[in-house]
């Protein structure tokens, strides 16, 4: 966010923005190992595990 705009926001909006940034950061952090796991499952062909990992990916995104 633009620094000048950030400074003009009231404390409530800044707090909400900070919470959204934090939750997005956590979601992205969780997606990295998930995507690596999905890539590892690709060659094995375990369809049930692929489905479960796909569901987790959908929930996080």
mmJSON file of the N, C-alpha and C atoms, coordinates in Angstrom:
{"data_MODEL":{"atom_site":{
"group_PDB":["ATOM","ATOM","ATOM","ATOM","ATOM","ATOM","ATOM","ATOM","ATOM","ATOM","ATOM","ATOM","ATOM","ATOM","ATOM","ATOM","ATOM","ATOM","ATOM","ATOM","ATOM","ATOM","ATOM","ATOM","ATOM","ATOM","ATOM","ATOM","ATOM","ATOM","ATOM","ATOM","ATOM","ATOM","ATOM","ATOM","ATOM","ATOM","ATOM","ATOM","ATOM","ATOM","ATOM","ATOM","ATOM","ATOM","ATOM","ATOM","ATOM","ATOM","ATOM","ATOM","ATOM","ATOM","ATOM","ATOM","ATOM","ATOM","ATOM","ATOM","ATOM","ATOM","ATOM","ATOM","ATOM","ATOM","ATOM","ATOM","ATOM","ATOM","ATOM","ATOM","ATOM","ATOM","ATOM","ATOM","ATOM","ATOM","ATOM","ATOM","ATOM","ATOM","ATOM","ATOM","ATOM","ATOM","ATOM","ATOM","ATOM","ATOM","ATOM","ATOM","ATOM","ATOM","ATOM","ATOM","ATOM","ATOM","ATOM","ATOM","ATOM","ATOM","ATOM","ATOM","ATOM","ATOM","ATOM","ATOM","ATOM","ATOM","ATOM","ATOM","ATOM","ATOM","ATOM","ATOM","ATOM","ATOM","ATOM","ATOM","ATOM","ATOM","ATOM","ATOM","ATOM","ATOM","ATOM","ATOM","ATOM","ATOM","ATOM","ATOM","ATOM","ATOM","ATOM","ATOM","ATOM","ATOM","ATOM","ATOM","ATOM","ATOM","ATOM","ATOM","ATOM","ATOM","ATOM","ATOM","ATOM","ATOM","ATOM","ATOM","ATOM","ATOM","ATOM","ATOM","ATOM","ATOM","ATOM","ATOM","ATOM","ATOM","ATOM","ATOM","ATOM","ATOM","ATOM","ATOM","ATOM","ATOM","ATOM","ATOM","ATOM","ATOM","ATOM","ATOM","ATOM","ATOM","ATOM","ATOM","ATOM","ATOM","ATOM"],
"id":[1,2,3,4,5,6,7,8,9,10,11,12,13,14,15,16,17,18,19,20,21,22,23,24,25,26,27,28,29,30,31,32,33,34,35,36,37,38,39,40,41,42,43,44,45,46,47,48,49,50,51,52,53,54,55,56,57,58,59,60,61,62,63,64,65,66,67,68,69,70,71,72,73,74,75,76,77,78,79,80,81,82,83,84,85,86,87,88,89,90,91,92,93,94,95,96,97,98,99,100,101,102,103,104,105,106,107,108,109,110,111,112,113,114,115,116,117,118,119,120,121,122,123,124,125,126,127,128,129,130,131,132,133,134,135,136,137,138,139,140,141,142,143,144,145,146,147,148,149,150,151,152,153,154,155,156,157,158,159,160,161,162,163,164,165,166,167,168,169,170,171,172,173,174,175,176,177,178,179,180,181,182,183],
"type_symbol":["N","C","C","N","C","C","N","C","C","N","C","C","N","C","C","N","C","C","N","C","C","N","C","C","N","C","C","N","C","C","N","C","C","N","C","C","N","C","C","N","C","C","N","C","C","N","C","C","N","C","C","N","C","C","N","C","C","N","C","C","N","C","C","N","C","C","N","C","C","N","C","C","N","C","C","N","C","C","N","C","C","N","C","C","N","C","C","N","C","C","N","C","C","N","C","C","N","C","C","N","C","C","N","C","C","N","C","C","N","C","C","N","C","C","N","C","C","N","C","C","N","C","C","N","C","C","N","C","C","N","C","C","N","C","C","N","C","C","N","C","C","N","C","C","N","C","C","N","C","C","N","C","C","N","C","C","N","C","C","N","C","C","N","C","C","N","C","C","N","C","C","N","C","C","N","C","C","N","C","C","N","C","C"],
"label_atom_id":["N","CA","C","N","CA","C","N","CA","C","N","CA","C","N","CA","C","N","CA","C","N","CA","C","N","CA","C","N","CA","C","N","CA","C","N","CA","C","N","CA","C","N","CA","C","N","CA","C","N","CA","C","N","CA","C","N","CA","C","N","CA","C","N","CA","C","N","CA","C","N","CA","C","N","CA","C","N","CA","C","N","CA","C","N","CA","C","N","CA","C","N","CA","C","N","CA","C","N","CA","C","N","CA","C","N","CA","C","N","CA","C","N","CA","C","N","CA","C","N","CA","C","N","CA","C","N","CA","C","N","CA","C","N","CA","C","N","CA","C","N","CA","C","N","CA","C","N","CA","C","N","CA","C","N","CA","C","N","CA","C","N","CA","C","N","CA","C","N","CA","C","N","CA","C","N","CA","C","N","CA","C","N","CA","C","N","CA","C","N","CA","C","N","CA","C","N","CA","C","N","CA","C","N","CA","C","N","CA","C","N","CA","C"],
"label_alt_id":[null,null,null,null,null,null,null,null,null,null,null,null,null,null,null,null,null,null,null,null,null,null,null,null,null,null,null,null,null,null,null,null,null,null,null,null,null,null,null,null,null,null,null,null,null,null,null,null,null,null,null,null,null,null,null,null,null,null,null,null,null,null,null,null,null,null,null,null,null,null,null,null,null,null,null,null,null,null,null,null,null,null,null,null,null,null,null,null,null,null,null,null,null,null,null,null,null,null,null,null,null,null,null,null,null,null,null,null,null,null,null,null,null,null,null,null,null,null,null,null,null,null,null,null,null,null,null,null,null,null,null,null,null,null,null,null,null,null,null,null,null,null,null,null,null,null,null,null,null,null,null,null,null,null,null,null,null,null,null,null,null,null,null,null,null,null,null,null,null,null,null,null,null,null,null,null,null,null,null,null,null,null,null],
"label_comp_id":["UNK","UNK","UNK","UNK","UNK","UNK","UNK","UNK","UNK","UNK","UNK","UNK","UNK","UNK","UNK","UNK","UNK","UNK","UNK","UNK","UNK","UNK","UNK","UNK","UNK","UNK","UNK","UNK","UNK","UNK","UNK","UNK","UNK","UNK","UNK","UNK","UNK","UNK","UNK","UNK","UNK","UNK","UNK","UNK","UNK","UNK","UNK","UNK","UNK","UNK","UNK","UNK","UNK","UNK","UNK","UNK","UNK","UNK","UNK","UNK","UNK","UNK","UNK","UNK","UNK","UNK","UNK","UNK","UNK","UNK","UNK","UNK","UNK","UNK","UNK","UNK","UNK","UNK","UNK","UNK","UNK","UNK","UNK","UNK","UNK","UNK","UNK","UNK","UNK","UNK","UNK","UNK","UNK","UNK","UNK","UNK","UNK","UNK","UNK","UNK","UNK","UNK","UNK","UNK","UNK","UNK","UNK","UNK","UNK","UNK","UNK","UNK","UNK","UNK","UNK","UNK","UNK","UNK","UNK","UNK","UNK","UNK","UNK","UNK","UNK","UNK","UNK","UNK","UNK","UNK","UNK","UNK","UNK","UNK","UNK","UNK","UNK","UNK","UNK","UNK","UNK","UNK","UNK","UNK","UNK","UNK","UNK","UNK","UNK","UNK","UNK","UNK","UNK","UNK","UNK","UNK","UNK","UNK","UNK","UNK","UNK","UNK","UNK","UNK","UNK","UNK","UNK","UNK","UNK","UNK","UNK","UNK","UNK","UNK","UNK","UNK","UNK","UNK","UNK","UNK","UNK","UNK","UNK"],
"label_asym_id":["A","A","A","A","A","A","A","A","A","A","A","A","A","A","A","A","A","A","A","A","A","A","A","A","A","A","A","A","A","A","A","A","A","A","A","A","A","A","A","A","A","A","A","A","A","A","A","A","A","A","A","A","A","A","A","A","A","A","A","A","A","A","A","A","A","A","A","A","A","A","A","A","A","A","A","A","A","A","A","A","A","A","A","A","A","A","A","A","A","A","A","A","A","A","A","A","A","A","A","A","A","A","A","A","A","A","A","A","A","A","A","A","A","A","A","A","A","A","A","A","A","A","A","A","A","A","A","A","A","A","A","A","A","A","A","A","A","A","A","A","A","A","A","A","A","A","A","A","A","A","A","A","A","A","A","A","A","A","A","A","A","A","A","A","A","A","A","A","A","A","A","A","A","A","A","A","A","A","A","A","A","A","A"],
"label_entity_id":["1","1","1","1","1","1","1","1","1","1","1","1","1","1","1","1","1","1","1","1","1","1","1","1","1","1","1","1","1","1","1","1","1","1","1","1","1","1","1","1","1","1","1","1","1","1","1","1","1","1","1","1","1","1","1","1","1","1","1","1","1","1","1","1","1","1","1","1","1","1","1","1","1","1","1","1","1","1","1","1","1","1","1","1","1","1","1","1","1","1","1","1","1","1","1","1","1","1","1","1","1","1","1","1","1","1","1","1","1","1","1","1","1","1","1","1","1","1","1","1","1","1","1","1","1","1","1","1","1","1","1","1","1","1","1","1","1","1","1","1","1","1","1","1","1","1","1","1","1","1","1","1","1","1","1","1","1","1","1","1","1","1","1","1","1","1","1","1","1","1","1","1","1","1","1","1","1","1","1","1","1","1","1"],
"label_seq_id":[1,1,1,2,2,2,3,3,3,4,4,4,5,5,5,6,6,6,7,7,7,8,8,8,9,9,9,10,10,10,11,11,11,12,12,12,13,13,13,14,14,14,15,15,15,16,16,16,17,17,17,18,18,18,19,19,19,20,20,20,21,21,21,22,22,22,23,23,23,24,24,24,25,25,25,26,26,26,27,27,27,28,28,28,29,29,29,30,30,30,31,31,31,32,32,32,33,33,33,34,34,34,35,35,35,36,36,36,37,37,37,38,38,38,39,39,39,40,40,40,41,41,41,42,42,42,43,43,43,44,44,44,45,45,45,46,46,46,47,47,47,48,48,48,49,49,49,50,50,50,51,51,51,52,52,52,53,53,53,54,54,54,55,55,55,56,56,56,57,57,57,58,58,58,59,59,59,60,60,60,61,61,61],
"pdbx_PDB_ins_code":[null,null,null,null,null,null,null,null,null,null,null,null,null,null,null,null,null,null,null,null,null,null,null,null,null,null,null,null,null,null,null,null,null,null,null,null,null,null,null,null,null,null,null,null,null,null,null,null,null,null,null,null,null,null,null,null,null,null,null,null,null,null,null,null,null,null,null,null,null,null,null,null,null,null,null,null,null,null,null,null,null,null,null,null,null,null,null,null,null,null,null,null,null,null,null,null,null,null,null,null,null,null,null,null,null,null,null,null,null,null,null,null,null,null,null,null,null,null,null,null,null,null,null,null,null,null,null,null,null,null,null,null,null,null,null,null,null,null,null,null,null,null,null,null,null,null,null,null,null,null,null,null,null,null,null,null,null,null,null,null,null,null,null,null,null,null,null,null,null,null,null,null,null,null,null,null,null,null,null,null,null,null,null],
"Cartn_x":[0.846,0.0,0.896,0.422,1.132,1.286,2.484,2.779,1.915,1.679,0.859,-0.585,-1.096,-2.465,-2.531,-1.526,-1.49,-1.554,-0.818,-0.788,-2.115,-2.909,-4.19,-5.32,-5.102,-6.135,-6.292,-7.516,-7.71,-7.182,-7.039,-6.44,-7.21,-8.528,-9.346,-9.039,-8.97,-8.668,-7.247,-6.311,-4.935,-4.855,-5.593,-5.615,-6.205,-7.301,-7.913,-6.963,-6.288,-5.355,-4.206,-3.702,-2.617,-3.047,-4.257,-4.762,-4.911,-5.385,-5.491,-4.113,-3.14,-1.782,-1.216,-1.467,-0.964,-1.588,-2.904,-3.559,-3.108,-2.9,-2.411,-0.999,-0.176,1.194,1.19,0.338,0.253,-0.267,-1.255,-1.78,-0.703,0.043,1.12,2.212,2.515,3.526,3.089,1.801,1.292,1.24,1.074,0.967,2.294,3.404,4.697,4.939,4.863,5.065,3.962,2.759,1.67,1.958,2.407,2.725,3.896,4.867,5.98,5.473,4.555,3.984,3.186,2.434,1.66,2.586,3.711,4.68,5.305,5.516,6.108,5.127,3.829,2.807,2.563,2.856,2.604,3.12,4.394,4.908,4.323,3.903,3.42,2.036,1.225,-0.103,-1.125,-0.884,-1.84,-3.007,-4.086,-5.19,-5.894,-6.005,-6.671,-5.863,-4.553,-3.694,-3.699,-3.694,-3.775,-5.061,-6.144,-7.436,-7.426,-6.888,-6.829,-5.946,-4.781,-3.903,-4.556,-5.264,-5.991,-7.051,-7.748,-8.76,-8.136,-7.001,-6.314,-5.883,-5.371,-4.962,-6.135,-7.279,-8.471,-8.907,-8.84,-9.241,-8.31,-7.007,-6.053,-6.131,-6.466,-6.514,-7.899],
"Cartn_y":[-1.166,0.0,1.236,2.254,3.511,4.083,4.545,5.031,6.23,7.137,8.312,7.915,6.965,6.49,5.788,4.953,4.228,5.185,6.275,7.246,7.959,8.069,8.766,7.868,6.58,5.661,5.779,5.574,5.572,4.258,4.231,3.066,1.774,1.857,0.666,0.046,0.881,0.364,-0.174,0.486,-0.023,-1.376,-1.522,-2.79,-3.901,-3.607,-4.598,-4.981,-3.988,-4.258,-5.133,-4.839,-5.628,-7.076,-7.286,-8.648,-9.391,-8.703,-9.331,-9.695,-8.799,-9.086,-10.305,-10.394,-11.506,-12.83,-12.824,-14.07,-14.487,-13.522,-13.851,-14.416,-13.865,-14.355,-15.797,-16.089,-17.444,-18.431,-18.016,-18.89,-19.208,-18.191,-18.407,-19.29,-19.113,-19.947,-21.404,-21.649,-23.023,-23.633,-22.805,-23.321,-23.859,-23.321,-23.757,-25.245,-25.729,-27.161,-28.005,-27.459,-28.184,-28.394,-27.353,-27.485,-28.443,-28.438,-29.383,-30.812,-31.009,-32.346,-32.79,-31.878,-32.214,-32.616,-31.932,-32.255,-33.628,-33.993,-35.29,-36.435,-36.184,-37.213,-37.489,-36.512,-36.654,-37.971,-38.32,-39.55,-40.842,-40.818,-42.044,-42.443,-41.461,-41.762,-42.129,-41.81,-42.093,-41.105,-41.548,-40.636,-40.113,-40.923,-40.477,-39.362,-39.539,-38.515,-37.254,-37.403,-36.252,-35.47,-36.192,-35.553,-34.773,-35.385,-34.716,-33.466,-33.58,-32.422,-31.332,-31.729,-30.765,-30.042,-30.761,-30.135,-29.122,-29.495,-28.566,-27.31,-27.496,-26.356,-25.436,-26.018,-25.214,-24.42,-25.042,-24.371,-23.194,-23.413,-22.342,-21.195,-21.534,-20.465,-19.873],
"Cartn_z":[0.0,0.0,0.0,-0.675,-0.728,0.678,1.013,2.36,2.742,1.807,2.11,2.405,1.645,1.893,3.244,3.546,4.812,6.004,5.93,7.036,7.225,6.173,6.273,6.786,6.813,7.295,8.798,9.262,10.709,11.291,12.592,13.26,13.009,12.928,12.706,11.339,10.305,8.963,8.878,9.54,9.546,10.226,11.302,12.026,11.16,10.476,9.589,8.457,7.882,6.803,7.294,8.476,9.047,9.26,9.749,9.958,8.632,7.592,6.275,5.728,5.9,5.443,6.165,7.455,8.252,7.806,7.584,7.168,5.767,4.873,3.53,3.594,4.463,4.607,5.123,6.097,6.634,5.591,4.804,3.75,2.723,2.329,1.35,1.927,3.188,3.84,3.868,4.089,4.113,2.717,1.7,0.336,-0.207,0.242,-0.29,-0.033,1.212,1.412,0.769,0.706,0.059,-1.423,-2.099,-3.523,-3.735,-2.837,-2.94,-2.766,-1.826,-1.605,-2.816,-3.418,-4.608,-5.75,-5.857,-6.901,-6.662,-5.402,-5.073,-5.325,-5.175,-5.347,-6.829,-7.67,-9.107,-9.683,-9.462,-10.069,-9.482,-8.221,-7.591,-8.077,-8.437,-8.96,-7.902,-6.632,-5.565,-5.685,-6.293,-6.606,-5.356,-4.32,-3.092,-2.433,-2.363,-1.777,-2.631,-3.947,-4.846,-4.59,-4.425,-4.184,-2.87,-1.823,-0.523,-0.572,-1.2,-1.318,-2.173,-3.202,-4.026,-3.235,-2.359,-1.505,-0.564,0.028,0.934,0.177,-1.035,-1.851,-2.136,-2.485,-2.759,-1.535,-0.366,0.87,1.168,0.995,1.279,0.282,-0.954,-1.945,-2.018],
"occupancy":[1.0,1.0,1.0,1.0,1.0,1.0,1.0,1.0,1.0,1.0,1.0,1.0,1.0,1.0,1.0,1.0,1.0,1.0,1.0,1.0,1.0,1.0,1.0,1.0,1.0,1.0,1.0,1.0,1.0,1.0,1.0,1.0,1.0,1.0,1.0,1.0,1.0,1.0,1.0,1.0,1.0,1.0,1.0,1.0,1.0,1.0,1.0,1.0,1.0,1.0,1.0,1.0,1.0,1.0,1.0,1.0,1.0,1.0,1.0,1.0,1.0,1.0,1.0,1.0,1.0,1.0,1.0,1.0,1.0,1.0,1.0,1.0,1.0,1.0,1.0,1.0,1.0,1.0,1.0,1.0,1.0,1.0,1.0,1.0,1.0,1.0,1.0,1.0,1.0,1.0,1.0,1.0,1.0,1.0,1.0,1.0,1.0,1.0,1.0,1.0,1.0,1.0,1.0,1.0,1.0,1.0,1.0,1.0,1.0,1.0,1.0,1.0,1.0,1.0,1.0,1.0,1.0,1.0,1.0,1.0,1.0,1.0,1.0,1.0,1.0,1.0,1.0,1.0,1.0,1.0,1.0,1.0,1.0,1.0,1.0,1.0,1.0,1.0,1.0,1.0,1.0,1.0,1.0,1.0,1.0,1.0,1.0,1.0,1.0,1.0,1.0,1.0,1.0,1.0,1.0,1.0,1.0,1.0,1.0,1.0,1.0,1.0,1.0,1.0,1.0,1.0,1.0,1.0,1.0,1.0,1.0,1.0,1.0,1.0,1.0,1.0,1.0,1.0,1.0,1.0,1.0,1.0,1.0],
"B_iso_or_equiv":[0.0,0.0,0.0,0.0,0.0,0.0,0.0,0.0,0.0,0.0,0.0,0.0,0.0,0.0,0.0,0.0,0.0,0.0,0.0,0.0,0.0,0.0,0.0,0.0,0.0,0.0,0.0,0.0,0.0,0.0,0.0,0.0,0.0,0.0,0.0,0.0,0.0,0.0,0.0,0.0,0.0,0.0,0.0,0.0,0.0,0.0,0.0,0.0,0.0,0.0,0.0,0.0,0.0,0.0,0.0,0.0,0.0,0.0,0.0,0.0,0.0,0.0,0.0,0.0,0.0,0.0,0.0,0.0,0.0,0.0,0.0,0.0,0.0,0.0,0.0,0.0,0.0,0.0,0.0,0.0,0.0,0.0,0.0,0.0,0.0,0.0,0.0,0.0,0.0,0.0,0.0,0.0,0.0,0.0,0.0,0.0,0.0,0.0,0.0,0.0,0.0,0.0,0.0,0.0,0.0,0.0,0.0,0.0,0.0,0.0,0.0,0.0,0.0,0.0,0.0,0.0,0.0,0.0,0.0,0.0,0.0,0.0,0.0,0.0,0.0,0.0,0.0,0.0,0.0,0.0,0.0,0.0,0.0,0.0,0.0,0.0,0.0,0.0,0.0,0.0,0.0,0.0,0.0,0.0,0.0,0.0,0.0,0.0,0.0,0.0,0.0,0.0,0.0,0.0,0.0,0.0,0.0,0.0,0.0,0.0,0.0,0.0,0.0,0.0,0.0,0.0,0.0,0.0,0.0,0.0,0.0,0.0,0.0,0.0,0.0,0.0,0.0,0.0,0.0,0.0,0.0,0.0,0.0],
"pdbx_formal_charge":[null,null,null,null,null,null,null,null,null,null,null,null,null,null,null,null,null,null,null,null,null,null,null,null,null,null,null,null,null,null,null,null,null,null,null,null,null,null,null,null,null,null,null,null,null,null,null,null,null,null,null,null,null,null,null,null,null,null,null,null,null,null,null,null,null,null,null,null,null,null,null,null,null,null,null,null,null,null,null,null,null,null,null,null,null,null,null,null,null,null,null,null,null,null,null,null,null,null,null,null,null,null,null,null,null,null,null,null,null,null,null,null,null,null,null,null,null,null,null,null,null,null,null,null,null,null,null,null,null,null,null,null,null,null,null,null,null,null,null,null,null,null,null,null,null,null,null,null,null,null,null,null,null,null,null,null,null,null,null,null,null,null,null,null,null,null,null,null,null,null,null,null,null,null,null,null,null,null,null,null,null,null,null],
"auth_seq_id":[1,1,1,2,2,2,3,3,3,4,4,4,5,5,5,6,6,6,7,7,7,8,8,8,9,9,9,10,10,10,11,11,11,12,12,12,13,13,13,14,14,14,15,15,15,16,16,16,17,17,17,18,18,18,19,19,19,20,20,20,21,21,21,22,22,22,23,23,23,24,24,24,25,25,25,26,26,26,27,27,27,28,28,28,29,29,29,30,30,30,31,31,31,32,32,32,33,33,33,34,34,34,35,35,35,36,36,36,37,37,37,38,38,38,39,39,39,40,40,40,41,41,41,42,42,42,43,43,43,44,44,44,45,45,45,46,46,46,47,47,47,48,48,48,49,49,49,50,50,50,51,51,51,52,52,52,53,53,53,54,54,54,55,55,55,56,56,56,57,57,57,58,58,58,59,59,59,60,60,60,61,61,61],
"auth_comp_id":["UNK","UNK","UNK","UNK","UNK","UNK","UNK","UNK","UNK","UNK","UNK","UNK","UNK","UNK","UNK","UNK","UNK","UNK","UNK","UNK","UNK","UNK","UNK","UNK","UNK","UNK","UNK","UNK","UNK","UNK","UNK","UNK","UNK","UNK","UNK","UNK","UNK","UNK","UNK","UNK","UNK","UNK","UNK","UNK","UNK","UNK","UNK","UNK","UNK","UNK","UNK","UNK","UNK","UNK","UNK","UNK","UNK","UNK","UNK","UNK","UNK","UNK","UNK","UNK","UNK","UNK","UNK","UNK","UNK","UNK","UNK","UNK","UNK","UNK","UNK","UNK","UNK","UNK","UNK","UNK","UNK","UNK","UNK","UNK","UNK","UNK","UNK","UNK","UNK","UNK","UNK","UNK","UNK","UNK","UNK","UNK","UNK","UNK","UNK","UNK","UNK","UNK","UNK","UNK","UNK","UNK","UNK","UNK","UNK","UNK","UNK","UNK","UNK","UNK","UNK","UNK","UNK","UNK","UNK","UNK","UNK","UNK","UNK","UNK","UNK","UNK","UNK","UNK","UNK","UNK","UNK","UNK","UNK","UNK","UNK","UNK","UNK","UNK","UNK","UNK","UNK","UNK","UNK","UNK","UNK","UNK","UNK","UNK","UNK","UNK","UNK","UNK","UNK","UNK","UNK","UNK","UNK","UNK","UNK","UNK","UNK","UNK","UNK","UNK","UNK","UNK","UNK","UNK","UNK","UNK","UNK","UNK","UNK","UNK","UNK","UNK","UNK","UNK","UNK","UNK","UNK","UNK","UNK"],
"auth_asym_id":["A","A","A","A","A","A","A","A","A","A","A","A","A","A","A","A","A","A","A","A","A","A","A","A","A","A","A","A","A","A","A","A","A","A","A","A","A","A","A","A","A","A","A","A","A","A","A","A","A","A","A","A","A","A","A","A","A","A","A","A","A","A","A","A","A","A","A","A","A","A","A","A","A","A","A","A","A","A","A","A","A","A","A","A","A","A","A","A","A","A","A","A","A","A","A","A","A","A","A","A","A","A","A","A","A","A","A","A","A","A","A","A","A","A","A","A","A","A","A","A","A","A","A","A","A","A","A","A","A","A","A","A","A","A","A","A","A","A","A","A","A","A","A","A","A","A","A","A","A","A","A","A","A","A","A","A","A","A","A","A","A","A","A","A","A","A","A","A","A","A","A","A","A","A","A","A","A","A","A","A","A","A","A"],
"auth_atom_id":["N","CA","C","N","CA","C","N","CA","C","N","CA","C","N","CA","C","N","CA","C","N","CA","C","N","CA","C","N","CA","C","N","CA","C","N","CA","C","N","CA","C","N","CA","C","N","CA","C","N","CA","C","N","CA","C","N","CA","C","N","CA","C","N","CA","C","N","CA","C","N","CA","C","N","CA","C","N","CA","C","N","CA","C","N","CA","C","N","CA","C","N","CA","C","N","CA","C","N","CA","C","N","CA","C","N","CA","C","N","CA","C","N","CA","C","N","CA","C","N","CA","C","N","CA","C","N","CA","C","N","CA","C","N","CA","C","N","CA","C","N","CA","C","N","CA","C","N","CA","C","N","CA","C","N","CA","C","N","CA","C","N","CA","C","N","CA","C","N","CA","C","N","CA","C","N","CA","C","N","CA","C","N","CA","C","N","CA","C","N","CA","C","N","CA","C","N","CA","C","N","CA","C","N","CA","C","N","CA","C","N","CA","C"],
"pdbx_PDB_model_num":[1,1,1,1,1,1,1,1,1,1,1,1,1,1,1,1,1,1,1,1,1,1,1,1,1,1,1,1,1,1,1,1,1,1,1,1,1,1,1,1,1,1,1,1,1,1,1,1,1,1,1,1,1,1,1,1,1,1,1,1,1,1,1,1,1,1,1,1,1,1,1,1,1,1,1,1,1,1,1,1,1,1,1,1,1,1,1,1,1,1,1,1,1,1,1,1,1,1,1,1,1,1,1,1,1,1,1,1,1,1,1,1,1,1,1,1,1,1,1,1,1,1,1,1,1,1,1,1,1,1,1,1,1,1,1,1,1,1,1,1,1,1,1,1,1,1,1,1,1,1,1,1,1,1,1,1,1,1,1,1,1,1,1,1,1,1,1,1,1,1,1,1,1,1,1,1,1,1,1,1,1,1,1]
}}}
